Amino acid sequence: MATTHLTRTPPPARLRHYVSTTDLSADETLGLLELARELKAAHQRREDPQRLAGRTLAMIFEKPSLR
């Protein structure tokens, strides 16, 4: 497995909302999935890359809550 190097990137110039698959380009979607893969791998290695420090994180739920 190749070693990944997580670096901190500046936040986007403007706030963007991801509500639909059409909200991101194909390249942006692939970049987002690659970042998720890197973050998951770092978590499994028990690393703390601080990649999301100062950022807002959203959680996506596929099914409505039954509560």
C-alpha positions as CSV (number, residue, x, y, z in Angstrom):
1,M,0.0,0.0,0.0
2,A,1.3,3.4,-0.9
3,T,1.9,5.9,1.9
4,T,-0.3,8.9,1.7
5,H,0.6,12.4,2.9
6,L,-2.2,14.4,4.3
7,T,-1.6,18.2,4.2
8,R,-3.8,20.9,5.4
9,T,-5.5,22.9,2.7
10,P,-7.1,26.3,3.1
11,P,-10.9,26.4,3.2
12,P,-12.7,27.2,-0.1
13,A,-13.2,30.9,-1.0
14,R,-16.9,30.6,-0.5
15,L,-19.2,28.2,1.4
16,R,-20.6,25.4,-0.8
17,H,-23.4,23.0,0.1
18,Y,-23.5,19.5,-1.1
19,V,-27.2,18.5,-1.5
20,S,-27.2,16.7,-4.8
21,T,-24.7,14.7,-6.9
22,T,-24.9,17.5,-9.5
23,D,-23.4,20.0,-6.9
24,L,-19.8,18.8,-7.5
25,S,-17.9,18.1,-10.7
26,A,-16.6,14.6,-11.5
27,D,-13.1,15.8,-10.4
28,E,-14.4,17.3,-7.2
29,T,-16.3,14.1,-6.4
30,L,-13.2,11.9,-7.0
31,G,-11.1,14.3,-4.9
32,L,-13.7,14.0,-2.0
33,L,-13.7,10.2,-2.2
34,E,-9.9,10.1,-2.2
35,L,-9.8,12.4,0.8
36,A,-12.2,10.1,2.6
37,R,-10.0,7.1,1.8
38,E,-6.9,8.9,3.1
39,L,-8.7,10.0,6.3
40,K,-10.0,6.5,6.9
41,A,-6.6,4.9,6.4
42,A,-5.0,7.5,8.8
43,H,-7.7,6.7,11.4
44,Q,-7.0,3.0,11.1
45,R,-3.3,3.7,11.6
46,R,-4.3,5.7,14.7
47,E,-2.8,8.9,13.2
48,D,-4.2,12.3,14.0
49,P,-3.5,14.4,10.9
50,Q,-5.6,17.4,12.0
51,R,-6.9,17.5,8.4
52,L,-10.3,18.7,9.5
53,A,-9.2,21.1,12.2
54,G,-11.2,24.3,12.0
55,R,-13.6,22.8,9.5
56,T,-17.3,21.9,9.6
57,L,-18.1,18.3,9.1
58,A,-21.5,17.0,7.8
59,M,-22.8,13.5,8.2
60,I,-24.9,11.9,5.5
61,F,-27.7,9.6,6.5
62,E,-29.3,7.4,3.8
63,K,-32.5,6.6,5.6
64,P,-34.7,8.8,7.8
65,S,-34.5,8.5,11.5
66,L,-37.2,6.4,13.1
67,R,-37.1,8.3,16.4
